[in-house]
Amino acid sequence: MCDNNENSRPITPSEEDCCHSACDPCIFDVHKKLLEEYERKKKLNIKIQNKQNILHLYKYKNFVVFNIEERSECYILIVLKYYENNCKNKRILIDPGQHVMLHLHDITKPFTPILFTDDCIEFLIRLYPNGKFSQYLKSIKIGDIIHIRGPYGNFKYESNSFQTIIMFSMGSGITAVYHIAKSIVENELEETKIHLIGGFKNILQIPLKKELQILSDYWNFKCTLHISQMQSN
């Protein structure tokens, strides 16, 4: 449900809002920081902007599983669509490099989206054989609900700040740099060159082959992938 005043004075979350899974950041810690910032701006008579973001820093929003796709032997691509339809003039706003918290059953985990639209978020998630959250994800189906809050992270990139940026990633860590690289090379005014160097266990565990190939068509993007194990015939 939309609250036109939710971005003025931060509403104190209730105990029911907390997932009690020791996640970081906790909604109570987030609320404390937001309240301190609110009081600071109020004292300085600074106008508080009403950001039209579907996502909320300490309130979970309901998203429905819209699509699920296997990307490699241990990765899935999952698309989540905003469940509510009564928040007009709002859309998903996430800066490149930021992450959100996904809450499913009794577990909350941070994930960096690789793509988002006005009402959908796309995640590349690695599945671990003995991971409890991974087991939950293996059993989800289209139409199920996953709760999201955020976004978090203070990374800020200023356009054309560098001549060249070299990005290193290992395994699923590629999700953290992919969105940043994509936002840079798709900016027609950007002259920064990107060299992404990624490491994977084997060829079957490279999850974004198609997406990386598309980025490689840009003049200012280069990708080098290293694998630690050769596949046998």
N, C-alpha and C positions, 0 to 999 in steps of 0.2 A: 504494500500500500504506500502511495506517495504522500510525503509530508512536505508542504511548501516551506516549513520552518526548520526542517531537519539540518540544514546547513548554516543556520544562524547560531543559536546556542546549542552545543552538542547535548543530546538527550542521554541521560545516564542509562547504560545498559542494565538489564535485570540479570539475575542469576540464571534464568532460563536461556538467556542469550549466549551464555558461555558454554563452550563444548566440553569443558573440564578434561581436556586431553593434553594439557600443558603445552599448547602450541605457542609459537613465537612469531609475530607479536600477539599477545593476549588482548582481547577486546577491551579489558579494563585499563591496560597500559596505554592502548591507543586513545581511549576516551580521555584519560588523564592529560596526555600531551595536547590533544585537540582543545580541551577545556582551558589549559594554560595559554595556548595560542589565542583562543577566543578572548580571554580576559585581557591579554596584552593588547590586542587590537582595539578592544573596547575602551581601554584607558587612553590609548593614543588617538581615539576617535577615527580609526581607520574603517572604512566601509567594508563590510564582510560580503564577499561575492557569493552568489548562489550558484554553485557549479551544477550543471545539468548532467550529472553522471549517474547512470543506472546503478553502478557499483557503490558500495558504502564501506567505509573503513572499519566499522565495528558492528554492522548489521549484516547478517547473511541474507543474500538474495537467492531466490529459487531459479535454477536453470534446468531445463529438460535436456536429456540426451537426444540429440538430433541426428547424429551419425557416428558410427564406429568403423574404423578401418585398420586392419593389420598392416604395419609398415615394414616390419622385418621379423626376425625370429623372436625378438623380445621387446618390440615397441608397438604401441597402438596410437592411432590418431583419433582423437575424440572431439566432436563438435558439440558444444553446449549452447542452447538457445534460451534467451531470457523467457521465463515462464509467465510472468505477469504481463498484462497488456493495458494497464490503467495508468501508466506513467508516460503521458504524452510529453513531447519536446525534450525527452531525455534519451541519452545514448551511452554506449560503453566508451569510456575514456581511459586509456592506458598508455603511458609513455614507454617508448622502447627501453628495455632493460628492467622494467618493473615486473613484479610478480604478484600473484593473488593466492589466497588460501582456499583450498577445496576441502569441503567437509562432507564425508560420506559415512553414514552409520555412526561409529564412535571414534573416528579418526579424522584428524585435520592435517593436511600436508600442503607445503608451498609449491607452486608450479609457475613457470614462466610461459605465457601464451606465445605461440609462434605467429598467430594471426587473429584479428578480431574485426568485426563489422559493427554496425550500430546496435545490433541485438544478439550477436553470436560471438563466441570465443572458441578458438581452436587450440588444442593442446597436443603436444607429442609427449607421451608418457612411457617410460620404461617399466616393464613388468618384471618383478623379481620372483623367483620360484617360491621362496619362503616368506615373502612380504605380505603382511596382513592387508594392507591397502591394495596391493596388487591382486590379491584374491578377490577382494570386493569388486575391483574393476573388471576382472575376468567374468564376473557373473552379471554385470549390468547389461541392460538391453535398452533399445530405443524407447523413449517415453519415460524412463526412470528420472528421478530428481536428484540433482547434486547441488549443494549449497556453496555459494561463493561470497567472499568478502575481500576488500582491498580497494585499489592496488597499493602496494608498498614498494619502497626503494627510492633512494634519493639520487640515483644516477641521472645526470643531465648531460646531453651532448649538444654542443653549440656547432651549428653548421659551418663547415670549412675551417674548423679549428686546427686541423692537422693536414699535412700533405699526404701522409700514409698512416694507416692504422693496421697493426698486425694483431689478429685475434687468435688466441689459443683455446682449444676446448678438448675435453676428453669425454667420450661416450655421450650420455644424455646431457652433458653440459653444453652441447651445441645449441640447445634451445635458448640459453641465456644470451648468446651472441648472434644467433640467426636473425632475430627480430630487429636488432640494432643495425646489422649489416644491410638487411633488406630496406630499412627506412632510409639509409644513407644512399644506396645506389639507385633507388627509385626516385630520389629527389633530383630533378633536372638542373637545379642550381648548385648542386653539390659537386665539388672537384676533388674531394678526398678519395684516395685509393684504399681499397680494403684487401688485405690478404688474410684469409681465414685458414688456419692450420688445425686440422682435427685428427684426433687419434681414436681408433676403434680396435676391438679385439679381432674381428674378421670382417670380410666383405658383407656377410649376411646381417651384420649388426649396424650397418650404415643406414639410418632411417630416412634421411631427407635427400636422397639421390636426385630426384626430379627437381625439387626446389632449388638445390644447389646448382644444378645444371642451368636452370633458368637464370639465376643470378650471374652465372659465369658468362652469359651472353652480354652483360654490361661491360663497357670498356674499363671501368674502374674496380672490377671485382675479380679476384683470383682465389682459387680454392686448392689447397693441398691436403690430401687425406693420407694418413699412415695407418697401417694395420700391423698388429703384433703376431698374428697367426695366419699362415697360409692354409687355404682350404685344400683338402685332399680330394682326389677323384673318387 
